[in-house]
Amino acid sequence: MKKLLQSKKRGSAVPLALVAIMILLAMGVGLLSLGFNGRIYSMRTASDIAARCAADAGLTMALFEMNEKLQVKPWKDSTLPQATDVSLPNCNAVCSYRVTGDLGGGYVITSIGESGLARRGVRATIGLQGAFNHAILTKKGLILKSGTLVDGYNSLDPLDTDVTVDIGTQSALDSSIILNMGVTVDGDVFVGGGDLDTVIKDQGATVTGDKYASAQEPLPRVTAPALPDKGSIFAQGQTVTITPADSGTYTAIDLKLLSTKVKEVGKVSIPSVLEVSGGDVVLHVTGDIQLGNSCEIVVKDGSTLTIYADGNIHCRLDSSISTENPPEEAATIQLYATGQGTQFFDVKAKSQWAGIIYAPDADVDLYAKGDAYGSVVANDFEFKAGGNFHYDKALSKNVSVNDEAVCFVVKRWHESSSRFAAWEATQ
């Protein structure tokens, strides 16, 4: 009996070993399969992410090319950007994109990204954005004097009284925006990042809207148009009139005060005046614009003045750049900074100011003895007027490809299916 039991014990070890081996083999195969499937999943996920990034890159390329086309005047959309299988640096992904549509109906960017077997698609509707979407926008500092009200109106529709505004900076540094005592902003205040409580130095202001951080907006450079050479404009104690026929490139504008003696009354000071009349006048000034004490540039009723300034603008005591009867149509006076380095615009008005200033690389000070109407884009801006600042909502409407500093931006965006049948149907 003992031998029989021993024989059975020895024989039962083989099946047990086989069962153990089978269990271990099944576990090994399961773990191997799990690892293999995990590896495949991670590769597919990585390829999917790369394809999606490539699709976004294609969209960015198409948008960049559309904005490059805007620099060429006049605008032509007979050929629109498109490309196939563009290799992207530092990865194996490629992108393909095309722009369709027209100026009247709008433009659509379709972009495909491919990485390995993964394929992703995005589509975006783009539209024009003008340079003056904000009441005040700066790259760095923004200072409003005590008691200033910043609000909005619509020169195209006097019945539109519910106009809110926003002011802001692209900076994230402390005290980039200084709102002095009694300042009221009828709308929002935004910054480029950082701690809102430190970037915005609020010294007793009222903001009716929100304070928030916002992504930086493109601020395209403005290039002066090609105009005939006209020499310079110089006056001392004189009134000089220019019309559209005098539009051109000038080396400088220098208006001086003439002090002379009159036998009956003694010493008399005669300021110089540059009158703009007869329609739309466009000047490109390659040097400085200097207005001596009490001298003026006056835009007569029914006319407009556009100045592309490569140099600085200096307005001395009681001098003025303004309209004859300041209208609420802010685009009557347009000042653009077109210099290569840092510029300074010191702009004054003897009463109200109505105008727009686009000078993202210039420091701008605005003085007026009355209210200011319009919009300002500057590097640093300080409002030192005796009145309030009113933003014209009409500046953001009816934007044209011929406007200065206009650009295409994404209005709507969505991701499409991985196969992107709509794209394939157009091939």
C-alpha positions as a Python dict, from the first residue, in 0.01 Angstrom:
ca = {
    (1, 'M'): (0, 0, 0),
    (2, 'K'): (281, 242, 86),
    (3, 'K'): (447, 186, -249),
    (4, 'L'): (122, 244, -429),
    (5, 'L'): (70, 580, -257),
    (6, 'Q'): (422, 688, -333),
    (7, 'S'): (368, 601, -699),
    (8, 'K'): (56, 811, -714),
    (9, 'K'): (228, 1112, -555),
    (10, 'R'): (510, 1097, -805),
    (11, 'G'): (272, 1074, -1099),
    (12, 'S'): (49, 1367, -988),
    (13, 'A'): (336, 1622, -1002),
    (14, 'V'): (347, 1621, -1381),
    (15, 'P'): (-12, 1740, -1433),
    (16, 'L'): (30, 2002, -1164),
    (17, 'A'): (344, 2127, -1331),
    (18, 'L'): (168, 2139, -1665),
    (19, 'V'): (-120, 2334, -1511),
    (20, 'A'): (124, 2579, -1354),
    (21, 'I'): (307, 2618, -1683),
    (22, 'M'): (-18, 2679, -1867),
    (23, 'I'): (-124, 2938, -1611),
    (24, 'L'): (210, 3115, -1631),
    (25, 'L'): (205, 3096, -2010),
    (26, 'A'): (-145, 3245, -2020),
    (27, 'M'): (-39, 3521, -1781),
    (28, 'G'): (270, 3588, -1989),
    (29, 'V'): (76, 3600, -2312),
    (30, 'G'): (-183, 3826, -2146),
    (31, 'L'): (83, 4062, -2014),
    (32, 'L'): (260, 4058, -2348),
    (33, 'S'): (-66, 4132, -2525),
    (34, 'L'): (-146, 4409, -2276),
    (35, 'G'): (195, 4564, -2323),
    (36, 'F'): (176, 4529, -2700),
    (37, 'N'): (-171, 4682, -2713),
    (38, 'G'): (-60, 4959, -2478),
    (39, 'R'): (236, 5028, -2701),
    (40, 'I'): (14, 5035, -3010),
    (41, 'Y'): (-234, 5263, -2832),
    (42, 'S'): (40, 5504, -2722),
    (43, 'M'): (183, 5511, -3076),
    (44, 'R'): (-162, 5578, -3220),
    (45, 'T'): (-226, 5847, -2960),
    (46, 'A'): (111, 6011, -3027),
    (47, 'S'): (45, 6000, -3402),
    (48, 'D'): (-303, 6140, -3349),
    (49, 'I'): (-168, 6429, -3139),
    (50, 'A'): (106, 6496, -3394),
    (51, 'A'): (-150, 6495, -3676),
    (52, 'R'): (-371, 6737, -3487),
    (53, 'C'): (-77, 6970, -3419),
    (54, 'A'): (18, 6949, -3787),
    (55, 'A'): (-336, 7048, -3886),
    (56, 'D'): (-317, 7350, -3655),
    (57, 'A'): (23, 7435, -3802),
    (58, 'G'): (-126, 7428, -4151),
    (59, 'L'): (-403, 7663, -4039),
    (60, 'T'): (-143, 7901, -3895),
    (61, 'M'): (59, 7893, -4219),
    (62, 'A'): (-248, 7970, -4428),
    (63, 'L'): (-348, 8257, -4198),
    (64, 'F'): (5, 8400, -4217),
    (65, 'E'): (3, 8385, -4597),
    (66, 'M'): (-336, 8558, -4610),
    (67, 'N'): (-201, 8842, -4396),
    (68, 'E'): (108, 8865, -4615),
    (69, 'K'): (-122, 8907, -4916),
    (70, 'L'): (-286, 9201, -4739),
    (71, 'Q'): (43, 9390, -4758),
    (72, 'V'): (18, 9403, -5137),
    (73, 'K'): (-220, 9668, -5266),
    (74, 'P'): (-465, 9642, -5426),
    (75, 'W'): (-604, 9325, -5273),
    (76, 'K'): (-642, 9030, -5511),
    (77, 'D'): (-796, 8694, -5423),
    (78, 'S'): (-779, 8529, -5764),
    (79, 'T'): (-514, 8299, -5615),
    (80, 'L'): (-540, 8196, -5253),
    (81, 'P'): (-286, 8008, -5036),
    (82, 'Q'): (-271, 7630, -5064),
    (83, 'A'): (-5, 7365, -5012),
    (84, 'T'): (21, 6985, -4999),
    (85, 'D'): (232, 6761, -4775),
    (86, 'V'): (437, 7034, -4614),
    (87, 'S'): (699, 6874, -4388),
    (88, 'L'): (717, 7010, -4036),
    (89, 'P'): (1050, 7047, -3853),
    (90, 'N'): (1157, 6803, -3580),
    (91, 'C'): (878, 6553, -3649),
    (92, 'N'): (750, 6314, -3913),
    (93, 'A'): (417, 6493, -3956),
    (94, 'V'): (305, 6678, -4269),
    (95, 'C'): (23, 6922, -4332),
    (96, 'S'): (-186, 7027, -4628),
    (97, 'Y'): (-403, 7338, -4640),
    (98, 'R'): (-609, 7550, -4871),
    (99, 'V'): (-808, 7873, -4850),
    (100, 'T'): (-1140, 7907, -5028),
    (101, 'G'): (-1403, 8180, -5054),
    (102, 'D'): (-1408, 8545, -5150),
    (103, 'L'): (-1413, 8885, -4986),
    (104, 'G'): (-1790, 8917, -5003),
    (105, 'G'): (-1881, 8574, -4868),
    (106, 'G'): (-1583, 8525, -4639),
    (107, 'Y'): (-1283, 8294, -4641),
    (108, 'V'): (-1247, 7941, -4501),
    (109, 'I'): (-919, 7768, -4418),
    (110, 'T'): (-921, 7388, -4443),
    (111, 'S'): (-616, 7211, -4304),
    (112, 'I'): (-516, 6842, -4281),
    (113, 'G'): (-242, 6703, -4058),
    (114, 'E'): (-96, 6355, -4108),
    (115, 'S'): (142, 6154, -3892),
    (116, 'G'): (184, 5783, -3961),
    (117, 'L'): (-162, 5642, -4014),
    (118, 'A'): (-328, 5922, -3818),
    (119, 'R'): (-509, 6200, -3999),
    (120, 'R'): (-677, 6501, -3842),
    (121, 'G'): (-853, 6800, -3991),
    (122, 'V'): (-946, 7150, -3878),
    (123, 'R'): (-1149, 7421, -4044),
    (124, 'A'): (-1165, 7790, -3960),
    (125, 'T'): (-1363, 8086, -4083),
    (126, 'I'): (-1147, 8398, -4096),
    (127, 'G'): (-1243, 8762, -4122),
    (128, 'L'): (-1092, 9107, -4120),
    (129, 'Q'): (-1007, 9285, -3796),
    (130, 'G'): (-926, 9654, -3795),
    (131, 'A'): (-660, 9832, -3595),
    (132, 'F'): (-907, 10014, -3371),
    (133, 'N'): (-1114, 9749, -3193),
    (134, 'H'): (-1036, 9902, -2853),
    (135, 'A'): (-1067, 10248, -2709),
    (136, 'I'): (-704, 10234, -2595),
    (137, 'L'): (-451, 9954, -2649),
    (138, 'T'): (-84, 9966, -2551),
    (139, 'K'): (213, 9735, -2559),
    (140, 'K'): (337, 9864, -2226),
    (141, 'G'): (203, 10145, -2008),
    (142, 'L'): (-136, 10317, -1996),
    (143, 'I'): (-208, 10610, -1764),
    (144, 'L'): (-541, 10792, -1725),
    (145, 'K'): (-554, 11118, -1532),
    (146, 'S'): (-787, 11168, -1236),
    (147, 'G'): (-1155, 11208, -1317),
    (148, 'T'): (-1136, 11073, -1673),
    (149, 'L'): (-1440, 10896, -1815),
    (150, 'V'): (-1379, 10642, -2091),
    (151, 'D'): (-1698, 10546, -2274),
    (152, 'G'): (-1828, 10483, -2625),
    (153, 'Y'): (-2060, 10611, -2895),
    (154, 'N'): (-2141, 10520, -3255),
    (155, 'S'): (-2093, 10796, -3511),
    (156, 'L'): (-2273, 10581, -3770),
    (157, 'D'): (-2583, 10544, -3553),
    (158, 'P'): (-2664, 10819, -3302),
    (159, 'L'): (-2946, 10602, -3164),
    (160, 'D'): (-2695, 10337, -3058),
    (161, 'T'): (-2642, 10454, -2703),
    (162, 'D'): (-2554, 10119, -2546),
    (163, 'V'): (-2185, 10113, -2637),
    (164, 'T'): (-1941, 9958, -2392),
    (165, 'V'): (-1567, 9988, -2439),
    (166, 'D'): (-1247, 9820, -2334),
    (167, 'I'): (-897, 9944, -2268),
    (168, 'G'): (-591, 9734, -2212),
    (169, 'T'): (-225, 9651, -2239),
    (170, 'Q'): (-28, 9357, -2374),
    (171, 'S'): (211, 9386, -2080),
    (172, 'A'): (212, 9167, -1770),
    (173, 'L'): (442, 9394, -1565),
    (174, 'D'): (331, 9559, -1242),
    (175, 'S'): (154, 9897, -1274),
    (176, 'S'): (129, 9869, -1652),
    (177, 'I'): (-214, 10031, -1624),
    (178, 'I'): (-260, 10320, -1382),
    (179, 'L'): (-617, 10430, -1318),
    (180, 'N'): (-603, 10743, -1105),
    (181, 'M'): (-864, 10863, -858),
    (182, 'G'): (-1210, 10913, -1007),
    (183, 'V'): (-1141, 10737, -1339),
    (184, 'T'): (-1446, 10559, -1480),
    (185, 'V'): (-1421, 10295, -1753),
    (186, 'D'): (-1760, 10208, -1899),
    (187, 'G'): (-1654, 9856, -1992),
    (188, 'D'): (-1360, 9618, -1945),
    (189, 'V'): (-992, 9647, -1860),
    (190, 'F'): (-757, 9372, -1984),
    (191, 'V'): (-389, 9291, -1946),
    (192, 'G'): (-139, 9057, -2108),
    (193, 'G'): (-105, 8833, -1802),
    (194, 'G'): (23, 8834, -1447),
    (195, 'D'): (-161, 8928, -1129),
    (196, 'L'): (-450, 9159, -1217),
    (197, 'D'): (-425, 9339, -884),
    (198, 'T'): (-64, 9436, -948),
    (199, 'V'): (-64, 9484, -1326),
    (200, 'I'): (-360, 9721, -1287),
    (201, 'K'): (-284, 9993, -1033),
    (202, 'D'): (-631, 10104, -930),
    (203, 'Q'): (-619, 10422, -722),
    (204, 'G'): (-992, 10464, -678),
    (205, 'A'): (-1133, 10402, -1026),
    (206, 'T'): (-1467, 10254, -1129),
    (207, 'V'): (-1470, 9976, -1389),
    (208, 'T'): (-1824, 9877, -1488),
    (209, 'G'): (-1714, 9564, -1674),
    (210, 'D'): (-1456, 9295, -1603),
    (211, 'K'): (-1084, 9286, -1547),
    (212, 'Y'): (-914, 8994, -1718),
    (213, 'A'): (-604, 8860, -1892),
    (214, 'S'): (-615, 8842, -2271),
    (215, 'A'): (-398, 8688, -2540),
    (216, 'Q'): (-178, 8932, -2729),
    (217, 'E'): (-320, 9061, -3054),
    (218, 'P'): (-113, 9111, -3370),
    (219, 'L'): (-10, 9473, -3423),
    (220, 'P'): (103, 9491, -3787),
    (221, 'R'): (354, 9751, -3893),
    (222, 'V'): (229, 10028, -4120),
    (223, 'T'): (427, 10131, -4426),
    (224, 'A'): (383, 10474, -4577),
    (225, 'P'): (245, 10476, -4931),
    (226, 'A'): (455, 10586, -5227),
    (227, 'L'): (395, 10958, -5270),
    (228, 'P'): (571, 11226, -5477),
    (229, 'D'): (850, 11423, -5310),
    (230, 'K'): (736, 11769, -5207),
    (231, 'G'): (1026, 11907, -5004),
    (232, 'S'): (928, 12045, -4663),
    (233, 'I'): (664, 12265, -4504),
    (234, 'F'): (800, 12564, -4317),
    (235, 'A'): (613, 12868, -4191),
    (236, 'Q'): (690, 13149, -3948),
    (237, 'G'): (402, 13377, -3865),
    (238, 'Q'): (217, 13263, -4179),
    (239, 'T'): (-94, 13070, -4277),
    (240, 'V'): (-21, 12798, -4530),
    (241, 'T'): (-302, 12606, -4705),
    (242, 'I'): (-261, 12257, -4848),
    (243, 'T'): (-511, 12059, -5055),
    (244, 'P'): (-523, 11705, -5194),
    (245, 'A'): (-296, 11824, -5476),
    (246, 'D'): (-27, 11882, -5211),
    (247, 'S'): (-36, 11523, -5086),
    (248, 'G'): (317, 11386, -5090),
    (249, 'T'): (636, 11304, -4903),
    (250, 'Y'): (786, 11587, -4696),
    (251, 'T'): (1113, 11593, -4506),
    (252, 'A'): (962, 11794, -4218),
    (253, 'I'): (679, 12016, -4099),
    (254, 'D'): (803, 12312, -3897),
    (255, 'L'): (560, 12582, -3782),
    (256, 'K'): (717, 12865, -3585),
    (257, 'L'): (588, 13160, -3386),
    (258, 'L'): (693, 13500, -3524),
    (259, 'S'): (761, 13772, -3271),
    (260, 'T'): (773, 14122, -3416),
    (261, 'K'): (733, 14482, -3308),
    (262, 'V'): (441, 14689, -3420),
    (263, 'K'): (489, 15060, -3369),
    (264, 'E'): (143, 15125, -3228),
    (265, 'V'): (110, 14823, -2998),
    (266, 'G'): (463, 14705, -2935),
    (267, 'K'): (570, 14342, -2952),
    (268, 'V'): (328, 14108, -3133),
    (269, 'S'): (346, 13730, -3164),
    (270, 'I'): (202, 13578, -3481),
    (271, 'P'): (153, 13200, -3482),
    (272, 'S'): (179, 12988, -3794),
    (273, 'V'): (-120, 12790, -3918),
    (274, 'L'): (-125, 12497, -4159),
    (275, 'E'): (-476, 12464, -4303),
    (276, 'V'): (-595, 12143, -4466),
    (277, 'S'): (-886, 12195, -4703),
    (278, 'G'): (-1046, 12074, -5023),
    (279, 'G'): (-1075, 11704, -4944),
    (280, 'D'): (-850, 11417, -4833),
    (281, 'V'): (-486, 11508, -4780),
    (282, 'V'): (-219, 11241, -4725),
    (283, 'L'): (130, 11331, -4601),
    (284, 'H'): (436, 11118, -4542),
    (285, 'V'): (676, 11309, -4318),
    (286, 'T'): (1021, 11152, -4303),
    (287, 'G'): (1149, 11387, -4031),
    (288, 'D'): (994, 11557, -3729),
    (289, 'I'): (671, 11751, -3707),
    (290, 'Q'): (723, 12056, -3486),
    (291, 'L'): (461, 12306, -3382),
    (292, 'G'): (589, 12612, -3200),
    (293, 'N'): (397, 12797, -2929),
    (294, 'S'): (35, 12864, -3033),
    (295, 'C'): (91, 12722, -3384),
    (296, 'E'): (-175, 12498, -3537),
    (297, 'I'): (-258, 12234, -3792),
    (298, 'V'): (-628, 12279, -3866),
    (299, 'V'): (-839, 12043, -4076),
    (300, 'K'): (-1119, 12242, -4234),
    (301, 'D'): (-1476, 12112, -4256),
    (302, 'G'): (-1523, 11854, -4530),
    (303, 'S'): (-1157, 11753, -4533),
    (304, 'T'): (-944, 11482, -4374),
    (305, 'L'): (-575, 11456, -4288),
    (306, 'T'): (-370, 11137, -4281),
    (307, 'I'): (-8, 11162, -4167),
    (308, 'Y'): (253, 10884, -4187),
    (309, 'A'): (528, 11003, -3954),
    (310, 'D'): (878, 10853, -3956),
    (311, 'G'): (996, 11097, -3690),
    (312, 'N'): (855, 11255, -3377),
    (313, 'I'): (567, 11495, -3321),
    (314, 'H'): (637, 11791, -3090),
    (315, 'C'): (353, 12024, -2995),
    (316, 'R'): (470, 12321, -2787),
    (317, 'L'): (267, 12536, -2546),
    (318, 'D'): (-87, 12615, -2670),
    (319, 'S'): (-22, 12453, -3008),
    (320, 'S'): (-281, 12226, -3165),
    (321, 'I'): (-355, 11954, -3418),
    (322, 'S'): (-732, 11954, -3456),
    (323, 'T'): (-1034, 11997, -3678),
    (324, 'E'): (-1205, 12329, -3746),
    (325, 'N'): (-1525, 12213, -3578),
    (326, 'P'): (-1435, 11889, -3401),
    (327, 'P'): (-1676, 11625, -3534),
    (328, 'E'): (-1753, 11295, -3373),
    (329, 'E'): (-1624, 11114, -3680),
    (330, 'A'): (-1288, 11020, -3538),
    (331, 'A'): (-1123, 10922, -3867),
    (332, 'T'): (-1102, 11290, -3972),
    (333, 'I'): (-742, 11296, -3844),
    (334, 'Q'): (-527, 10982, -3873),
    (335, 'L'): (-174, 10960, -3738),
    (336, 'Y'): (44, 10655, -3812),
    (337, 'A'): (392, 10590, -3676),
    (338, 'T'): (607, 10449, -3956),
    (339, 'G'): (959, 10500, -3820),
    (340, 'Q'): (1208, 10220, -3765),
    (341, 'G'): (1297, 10307, -3405),
    (342, 'T'): (1112, 10429, -3098),
    (343, 'Q'): (912, 10743, -3166),
    (344, 'F'): (739, 11003, -2951),
    (345, 'F'): (407, 11168, -3033),
    (346, 'D'): (326, 11470, -2821),
    (347, 'V'): (-19, 11568, -2949),
    (348, 'K'): (-214, 11871, -2829),
    (349, 'A'): (-550, 12028, -2911),
    (350, 'K'): (-679, 12371, -2808),
    (351, 'S'): (-1032, 12237, -2763),
    (352, 'Q'): (-1168, 11893, -2848),
    (353, 'W'): (-960, 11628, -3018),
    (354, 'A'): (-1106, 11397, -3282),
    (355, 'G'): (-869, 11148, -3439),
    (356, 'I'): (-711, 10805, -3439),
    (357, 'I'): (-351, 10724, -3357),
    (358, 'Y'): (-183, 10398, -3456),
    (359, 'A'): (167, 10394, -3312),
    (360, 'P'): (245, 10057, -3149),
    (361, 'D'): (616, 10144, -3132),
    (362, 'A'): (574, 10505, -3018),
    (363, 'D'): (515, 10669, -2682),
    (364, 'V'): (209, 10890, -2709),
    (365, 'D'): (93, 11177, -2486),
    (366, 'L'): (-242, 11334, -2567),
    (367, 'Y'): (-339, 11675, -2430),
    (368, 'A'): (-669, 11842, -2508),
    (369, 'K'): (-862, 12120, -2338),
    (370, 'G'): (-1183, 11934, -2417),
    (371, 'D'): (-1302, 11580, -2478),
    (372, 'A'): (-1119, 11336, -2705),
    (373, 'Y'): (-1300, 11125, -2965),
    (374, 'G'): (-1143, 10826, -3137),
    (375, 'S'): (-901, 10546, -3053),
    (376, 'V'): (-531, 10507, -2969),
    (377, 'V'): (-286, 10221, -3019),
    (378, 'A'): (57, 10296, -2870),
    (379, 'N'): (361, 10157, -2698),
    (380, 'D'): (305, 10379, -2393),
    (381, 'F'): (7, 10612, -2366),
    (382, 'E'): (-78, 10888, -2120),
    (383, 'F'): (-404, 11080, -2145),
    (384, 'K'): (-360, 11428, -2001),
    (385, 'A'): (-669, 11595, -2143),
    (386, 'G'): (-904, 11828, -1965),
    (387, 'G'): (-1204, 11621, -2071),
    (388, 'N'): (-1305, 11261, -2126),
    (389, 'F'): (-1216, 10993, -2381),
    (390, 'H'): (-1496, 10871, -2609),
    (391, 'Y'): (-1439, 10565, -2828),
    (392, 'D'): (-1611, 10560, -3167),
    (393, 'K'): (-1762, 10216, -3222),
    (394, 'A'): (-1784, 10291, -3595),
    (395, 'L'): (-1407, 10239, -3616),
    (396, 'S'): (-1454, 9863, -3571),
    (397, 'K'): (-1731, 9842, -3832),
    (398, 'N'): (-1705, 9828, -4211),
    (399, 'V'): (-1340, 9720, -4200),
    (400, 'S'): (-1182, 9711, -4546),
    (401, 'V'): (-877, 9538, -4694),
    (402, 'N'): (-753, 9887, -4780),
    (403, 'D'): (-744, 10000, -4416),
    (404, 'E'): (-411, 10040, -4245),
    (405, 'A'): (-298, 9769, -4000),
    (406, 'V'): (-593, 9548, -4092),
    (407, 'C'): (-540, 9173, -4056),
    (408, 'F'): (-721, 8843, -4092),
    (409, 'V'): (-810, 8667, -3767),
    (410, 'V'): (-991, 8344, -3685),
    (411, 'K'): (-1360, 8408, -3624),
    (412, 'R'): (-1478, 8048, -3586),
    (413, 'W'): (-1287, 7721, -3558),
    (414, 'H'): (-1382, 7356, -3534),
    (415, 'E'): (-1221, 7016, -3567),
    (416, 'S'): (-1350, 6788, -3841),
    (417, 'S'): (-1362, 6412, -3870),
    (418, 'S'): (-1042, 6217, -3911),
    (419, 'R'): (-1119, 6124, -4272),
    (420, 'F'): (-1221, 6479, -4356),
    (421, 'A'): (-1447, 6386, -4646),
    (422, 'A'): (-1513, 6752, -4733),
    (423, 'W'): (-1145, 6807, -4807),
    (424, 'E'): (-1117, 6489, -5013),
    (425, 'A'): (-1420, 6586, -5220),
    (426, 'T'): (-1243, 6901, -5340),
    (427, 'Q'): (-925, 6727, -5455),
}
